[in-house]
């Protein structure tokens, strides 16, 4: 078992279900402090975080990630116990193997190898690690970034270890993400008997034309890096359960995943205009959970592309697809941000796994990126 797979296994063994860290950070900090990192532990609410830095001056390269994992579901559904890491037929099994304890292990071992080869490297290397990425994400990376901003500490380059790859490790780099705007909508009517509709007002009927218009709307056309903004309804609920009662209200939950061609403010304005046009009586709660960000080019993208080519012999693809990540909190500070991690085929699933050799390839990519930027 290689050092990277061994460390990943040790991390998987710790039951760090959001927001618990369960000792993962202790394990990482112990390794990092041995090679000269200075660590600050940060805790808000029930969330543990740490910031560790090696170097005194110059450009700041940061590895960002999370120790928390999603719940396993019924453990009897797993062929192998989720917190007893197992290497079988070349795959490392366990909750967090791909998302993202494998990446954390690759980051730590890459730094150990890089520092051994370049003890007097230029610039600074940092780790920004949280235990609240899979949960509400309110006391994790976003708070650490605020803490850094208060100290006027600026990240130049940030590599997030999210599982970005699709078929082979390194085949995709996420160089941006779409924004996410949620809406909880309550449309009011007048409850009554279905046989006497003139004495009631059915909010489902009044909502339907407006909803059809929202669903058919072209919000933008996207651009070279982002697909067009999408609108999706995820929940709709109305009625008392009885067959002869017109409901007094209907509730809707929906979401926009939006590109850099628009803003959350514009989307809200357009949505409200549609609802108002149809004369709805409504209450709307909009929630912005992430702005879109893009690192179109620059030293970090170039270093990642070059490192992947060096390790795998294959070119990589830039992509902004997928959900949100903690990169959404770091990019607005002006940092260049990319996501590079293992294959994402089994993340959040039963029997989560990753090719063991992929973790060593990932470690080599991380080390090569450091060498190109800081050696």
TAJOWO-V110659 format. One record per backbone hydrogen bond with DSSP energy under -1.0 kcal/mol. CO is the residue of the C=O (numbers start at 1). NH is the residue of the N-H. If there is no record, write none. Layout:
co=CO nh=NH
co=CO nh=NH
This chain:
co=2 nh=6
co=3 nh=7
co=4 nh=8
co=5 nh=9
co=6 nh=10
co=7 nh=11
co=8 nh=12
co=9 nh=13
co=11 nh=14
co=14 nh=16
co=15 nh=17
co=16 nh=69
co=17 nh=20
co=21 nh=24
co=23 nh=27
co=24 nh=28
co=25 nh=29
co=26 nh=30
co=27 nh=31
co=28 nh=32
co=29 nh=33
co=30 nh=34
co=32 nh=35
co=32 nh=37
co=33 nh=36
co=38 nh=53
co=40 nh=51
co=42 nh=49
co=44 nh=47
co=47 nh=44
co=48 nh=131
co=49 nh=42
co=50 nh=129
co=51 nh=40
co=52 nh=127
co=53 nh=38
co=54 nh=125
co=59 nh=124
co=60 nh=156
co=60 nh=157
co=61 nh=126
co=62 nh=159
co=63 nh=128
co=64 nh=161
co=65 nh=130
co=69 nh=18
co=74 nh=77
co=75 nh=78
co=81 nh=84
co=82 nh=95
co=86 nh=93
co=88 nh=91
co=90 nh=356
co=91 nh=88
co=92 nh=354
co=93 nh=86
co=94 nh=97
co=96 nh=101
co=96 nh=102
co=100 nh=104
co=101 nh=105
co=102 nh=106
co=103 nh=107
co=104 nh=108
co=105 nh=109
co=106 nh=110
co=107 nh=111
co=108 nh=112
co=109 nh=113
co=110 nh=114
co=111 nh=115
co=112 nh=116
co=113 nh=117
co=114 nh=118
co=118 nh=121
co=124 nh=61
co=125 nh=54
co=126 nh=63
co=127 nh=52
co=128 nh=65
co=129 nh=50
co=130 nh=67
co=140 nh=144
co=141 nh=145
co=142 nh=146
co=143 nh=147
co=144 nh=148
co=145 nh=149
co=146 nh=150
co=148 nh=153
co=149 nh=152
co=156 nh=336
co=157 nh=62
co=158 nh=338
co=159 nh=64
co=160 nh=340
co=162 nh=164
co=165 nh=344
co=168 nh=171
co=171 nh=317
co=173 nh=319
co=174 nh=339
co=175 nh=295
co=177 nh=293
co=179 nh=258
co=180 nh=289
co=180 nh=290
co=181 nh=256
co=182 nh=287
co=183 nh=254
co=184 nh=285
co=185 nh=252
co=186 nh=283
co=187 nh=250
co=190 nh=201
co=192 nh=246
co=193 nh=196
co=196 nh=199
co=197 nh=200
co=201 nh=190
co=202 nh=206
co=203 nh=207
co=204 nh=208
co=207 nh=211
co=208 nh=212
co=209 nh=213
co=210 nh=214
co=211 nh=215
co=212 nh=216
co=226 nh=223
co=230 nh=257
co=232 nh=255
co=235 nh=253
co=237 nh=251
co=244 nh=194
co=246 nh=192
co=248 nh=189
co=250 nh=187
co=251 nh=237
co=252 nh=185
co=253 nh=234
co=253 nh=235
co=254 nh=183
co=255 nh=232
co=256 nh=181
co=257 nh=230
co=258 nh=179
co=259 nh=262
co=263 nh=267
co=264 nh=268
co=265 nh=269
co=266 nh=270
co=267 nh=271
co=268 nh=272
co=269 nh=273
co=270 nh=274
co=271 nh=275
co=272 nh=276
co=273 nh=277
co=274 nh=278
co=275 nh=280
co=276 nh=279
co=281 nh=188
co=283 nh=186
co=285 nh=184
co=287 nh=182
co=290 nh=180
co=293 nh=177
co=298 nh=302
co=299 nh=303
co=300 nh=304
co=301 nh=305
co=302 nh=306
co=303 nh=307
co=304 nh=308
co=305 nh=309
co=306 nh=310
co=307 nh=311
co=308 nh=312
co=309 nh=313
co=317 nh=173
co=319 nh=175
co=325 nh=328
co=326 nh=329
co=327 nh=331
co=330 nh=333
co=331 nh=334
co=336 nh=158
co=338 nh=160
co=339 nh=174
co=342 nh=165
co=346 nh=349
co=352 nh=94
co=354 nh=92
co=357 nh=361
co=358 nh=362
co=359 nh=363
co=360 nh=364
co=361 nh=365
co=362 nh=366
co=363 nh=367
co=364 nh=368
co=365 nh=369
co=366 nh=370
co=367 nh=371
co=368 nh=372
co=369 nh=373
co=370 nh=374
co=371 nh=375
co=374 nh=122
